Amino acid sequence: MTGCECPNAAINRQLVNEPLREARHRKPLRPNPIAPWELRVGQLRVFYEVVGSGNGVVRILAVGRKRRDVLIIGGKEIRL
């Protein structure tokens, strides 16, 4: 996240164009029960999938907060 940019703006900026392109803050994940892709925005982790061909439609499946090596989604500790 740069400067005062809010998380929503950063998420939109990262996922509007080429959501399936691996980048510094965006990567495919190993198979897991949450999502195939992760976007890092500061301490936030956005888990998403892309439905359809090409860039398709981005569906955000979960948003969590990373603190050290612990991921919290919906108040629960999640292990990937």
N, C-alpha and C positions, 0 to 999 in steps of 0.2 A: 504494500500500500504506500502511495507516495503522498507526503505532506498531510493535508487535511482531507484527502479524498475519503468519502464515506465507503463502508464496505459494499453497499449496493452498487455504487458507481464502479468500483473496482471489479466486482463480479460481472456486471454487464459488459464492461470493457474487455474483460478476458474471455467471455464466453460467446459474444455476439459473432465474432469472426473466427473461423477455424477452431472450433472447440475440440476437435480430434487431433490437433497438432500438439505434440509434446513441446513444452516450453519450461522456462525456469520455475514457474509457480504452478504448472499444470502438468500432470503425469497420469499415465494409465496405471492401474493397480493390478496386483496379482488377484486371481479369483477370490472373492469374498462375498459375504451376504448383503453388503450395503450398496456398492456401486462399482462400475468399472473405471471411473475417472475421479481424480481428486484435484481440486484447485485450492492453493494456499493463499490466504489473504490475511497477513499478520498472524494472529493466533487462531483465526477462524479456518476451518477446513470445510469446503463445500464439496459434497459427493454428488456426482451427476452421471447421467447417461445421455446419449444422443440417439434419438429415434428417427428412423427414415434414412434415406440415402444421402450421400454428400454430407453437408453440414447438418442437415435435418433439423429436428426440434430438440433443444436442450431441456431435459427434465431434471430439476434439482431434487434429489431423493433424500438428502439429509444435510444438515449443517451442524457442525460441532465446534468445540473449542479445544485447542491443544495446549496443555500445560505440561512442560517438560516432555516426558514420554507417555503421558496419559491423555487419551482422547475422551471428551465428555460430549455425549449426544443425548438430549432430552433428560439431562440430570443423571444419566447412567454412564459408567465407565465402559468403554468399548475397546475390544482388542481386535485388530485387523490381522 
